[in-house]
Amino acid sequence: MALPILDGNQSATTLSSILTSGEHIPAHTVVSLGTQAITDMRGAVSGSVVSISNFPATQPVSIASVTIGNTVTIAGTVTANPTGTQTIAGTVTANLAQGIISESDDVGSGASRLVAGVFDYNGIQFGDNKPFPISGTVTVGNSVTIGSLPAISGTVTANTFALQGTAVTTSDFTSTTASTLLAGYNATREVLTIFNEGAGNLHVCAGATCTTIAYQVRLSAGDYYEVPNHQTTITHSAVFATAGTARVTEVI
């Protein structure tokens, strides 16, 4: 049975009257609360603001297990100091810098990552001699060593030239007549050189026709000319604009 509530004058009253009127009640006056008293208390404080002035700003909380079924939004900073091994279930997304990540190199685009041990990136493990996928263009500054090359099938054609000839022929050229033969066709000729030692300009052309206005090369006094390899065997003609002498050497 609930005992009656007395006010400061020892008169019977209700809890709601006491809470709303601000009357002083000695601590020993209220002995127990019955059902009605509890109902009156709830009604009196419903919708009001309860302020506890001496409650500490922070309180340590020890929770063995927390289950969150919906979404929790935390606006400030949360610092967690876990101990032991923690298990994370679900999907974890990490924004990593693009680039090459290795065990010993601290490289990459943007923020770099130094990897020790085995690291999992999009389901692919690398580190500890595990491969890391690379797409795009890779520039190698020094050298690349290839352990083995694939077999080459088909036909390989190599253009080779004799190391040296077996005979040398020399002659002088002095003509001032257009398209004069300087060196005839010779299928075995390997070298053809011309040195202009005279005062006049010498005009030389591959083929049987050469004039002072239609030529391949013009040699002034003291100039030296070595016919290109792909023209060595064919006929060459020449003409001096003014009198002069050229030394012609053929290696066969």
C-alpha positions in Angstrom: 0.0 0.0 0.0 1.4 3.4 -1.0 1.9 6.0 1.8 0.4 9.5 1.4 2.5 12.4 0.2 2.8 15.3 2.6 3.8 18.8 1.7 6.1 21.1 3.7 3.2 21.8 6.2 2.6 18.1 6.6 -0.7 18.3 4.7 -1.7 15.6 2.2 -1.1 16.6 -1.4 -0.4 15.0 -4.8 3.0 14.5 -6.6 1.8 16.5 -9.6 1.0 19.5 -7.4 4.4 19.3 -5.7 6.3 19.1 -9.0 4.4 22.0 -10.7 4.2 24.3 -7.7 7.8 24.1 -6.7 7.0 23.4 -3.1 9.8 22.3 -0.8 9.5 18.7 0.4 11.9 17.4 3.1 13.7 14.3 1.8 12.3 12.1 4.6 8.7 13.1 3.9 8.3 11.0 0.7 8.5 7.4 1.8 7.3 5.4 -1.2 5.5 5.9 -4.5 2.4 4.1 -5.4 1.0 3.6 -8.9 -0.9 6.8 -8.9 2.2 8.7 -7.7 4.3 7.3 -10.6 1.5 8.2 -13.1 1.5 11.8 -11.6 5.3 12.1 -12.0 5.2 11.0 -15.6 2.5 13.4 -16.4 4.3 16.3 -14.7 7.6 15.9 -16.5 6.2 14.8 -19.9 7.5 17.1 -22.6 9.7 19.1 -20.3 13.5 19.4 -20.5 15.4 17.7 -17.8 18.8 19.2 -17.0 21.4 17.5 -14.9 24.0 20.2 -14.1 26.6 18.0 -12.4 26.6 15.1 -15.0 30.1 14.6 -16.5 30.8 15.7 -20.0 32.1 12.2 -21.0 31.5 8.8 -19.6 33.4 5.6 -20.3 31.1 3.0 -21.8 32.0 -0.7 -22.0 29.9 -2.7 -24.5 30.6 -6.3 -25.3 28.5 -6.5 -28.5 26.6 -3.9 -30.5 24.2 -4.8 -33.4 23.1 -2.0 -35.7 20.3 -2.9 -38.0 19.8 0.4 -39.8 22.0 3.4 -40.7 23.9 5.4 -38.1 25.2 8.8 -38.9 28.1 10.2 -36.9 28.8 13.9 -37.4 31.9 14.4 -35.3 35.1 12.4 -34.9 35.0 8.9 -33.6 38.3 7.4 -32.3 38.4 3.7 -31.8 41.2 1.9 -30.0 40.6 -1.8 -30.7 42.7 -4.5 -29.1 43.5 -7.9 -30.6 42.3 -8.9 -34.1 39.1 -7.3 -35.4 36.8 -8.9 -37.9 35.1 -6.7 -40.6 32.2 -8.2 -42.5 30.7 -6.8 -45.6 32.2 -4.6 -48.3 35.1 -2.2 -47.6 36.1 0.3 -50.3 39.5 1.9 -50.2 40.5 4.8 -52.5 44.0 4.0 -53.5 46.4 6.0 -55.7 46.8 4.7 -59.2 50.2 3.5 -60.3 52.7 0.8 -59.6 52.8 -0.5 -56.0 55.5 -2.8 -54.9 57.1 -4.1 -51.7 60.1 -1.9 -51.9 59.1 1.1 -54.0 57.1 4.1 -52.7 55.7 5.2 -56.0 52.3 6.0 -57.5 50.1 8.8 -58.8 49.0 11.1 -56.0 49.3 9.6 -52.5 51.8 6.8 -52.6 51.5 3.5 -50.8 54.3 1.4 -49.4 53.4 -2.3 -49.3 54.8 -4.9 -47.0 53.7 -8.5 -47.3 50.7 -9.5 -49.3 48.2 -6.7 -50.3 44.8 -7.3 -51.8 43.8 -4.8 -54.5 40.4 -5.4 -56.1 40.6 -9.1 -55.4 44.2 -9.5 -56.8 47.0 -10.1 -54.4 50.5 -8.8 -54.9 53.6 -8.4 -52.8 55.7 -11.4 -51.7 56.5 -12.1 -55.4 52.8 -11.9 -56.4 52.1 -10.2 -59.8 50.4 -6.9 -60.1 48.4 -6.1 -63.2 49.6 -3.2 -65.3 47.6 -1.7 -68.2 48.5 1.2 -70.6 52.0 2.3 -71.4 55.0 1.5 -69.3 58.3 3.4 -69.8 61.5 1.7 -68.9 64.4 4.1 -68.4 67.4 1.7 -68.5 67.4 -1.9 -69.8 65.1 -4.8 -70.0 66.3 -8.4 -69.7 64.2 -11.0 -71.6 64.8 -14.6 -70.6 63.6 -16.2 -73.8 62.4 -15.1 -77.1 59.6 -16.8 -79.2 60.6 -18.8 -82.2 60.6 -16.9 -85.6 58.9 -18.6 -88.4 58.8 -17.7 -92.1 61.5 -16.2 -94.3 64.2 -13.9 -93.1 66.2 -12.0 -95.8 69.5 -10.4 -95.0 71.3 -8.0 -97.3 75.0 -8.7 -97.0 78.1 -7.2 -98.7 81.5 -8.7 -99.2 84.0 -7.6 -96.6 86.6 -6.6 -99.2 87.3 -6.8 -102.9 90.0 -8.8 -104.7 91.1 -6.2 -107.4 91.5 -2.5 -107.7 91.3 -0.5 -111.0 92.2 3.3 -111.2 91.6 5.7 -114.1 91.6 9.4 -114.9 88.6 11.3 -116.2 89.1 14.6 -118.1 86.2 15.0 -120.6 84.3 18.2 -121.1 81.8 16.4 -123.3 78.3 15.8 -121.9 77.4 12.2 -120.9 80.9 10.8 -121.2 81.3 7.3 -119.6 83.0 7.6 -116.3 82.6 3.9 -115.1 80.8 1.2 -117.0 78.3 -1.4 -115.6 80.1 -4.1 -113.5 78.0 -6.6 -111.5 80.9 -7.5 -109.2 82.0 -4.0 -108.4 82.0 -3.3 -104.7 83.4 0.2 -104.4 83.4 3.2 -106.7 85.1 6.5 -105.6 85.9 9.8 -107.4 88.3 12.5 -106.4 88.4 15.8 -108.3 91.9 17.2 -108.3 91.5 19.7 -111.2 90.3 23.3 -111.3 87.0 22.7 -113.0 83.7 21.5 -111.5 83.0 17.8 -112.2 79.3 16.8 -112.7 78.5 13.1 -112.1 75.3 11.1 -112.6 74.2 7.5 -112.2 73.3 6.3 -115.7 74.4 7.0 -119.2 73.3 10.7 -119.4 74.9 13.6 -117.5 75.2 17.3 -118.3 76.2 20.4 -116.4 72.5 21.2 -115.7 71.3 17.6 -115.2 73.4 15.6 -112.8 73.4 13.7 -109.4 76.4 15.4 -107.7 78.8 18.2 -108.5 82.4 18.0 -107.3 84.5 21.2 -106.9 88.3 21.0 -106.9 89.5 18.9 -104.0 86.1 17.1 -103.4 85.8 13.4 -102.8 82.7 11.3 -103.6 82.0 7.6 -102.8 79.1 6.2 -104.8 76.4 4.7 -102.5 76.3 0.9 -102.3 73.0 0.5 -104.1 74.5 2.3 -107.1 77.9 0.7 -107.1 77.5 -1.7 -110.0 75.5 0.4 -112.5 76.9 2.7 -115.2 78.1 6.2 -114.3 78.7 9.1 -116.6 80.3 12.6 -116.0 81.3 15.9 -117.6 83.7 18.7 -116.7 82.4 22.2 -117.0 85.9 23.4 -117.6 89.1 21.5 -118.1 90.1 19.3 -115.1 91.1 15.9 -114.0 89.4 13.4 -111.7 90.8 10.2 -110.2 88.4 7.2 -110.4 88.9 4.1 -108.3 87.0 0.8 -108.6 87.2 -2.1 -106.2 86.1 -5.5 -107.7 
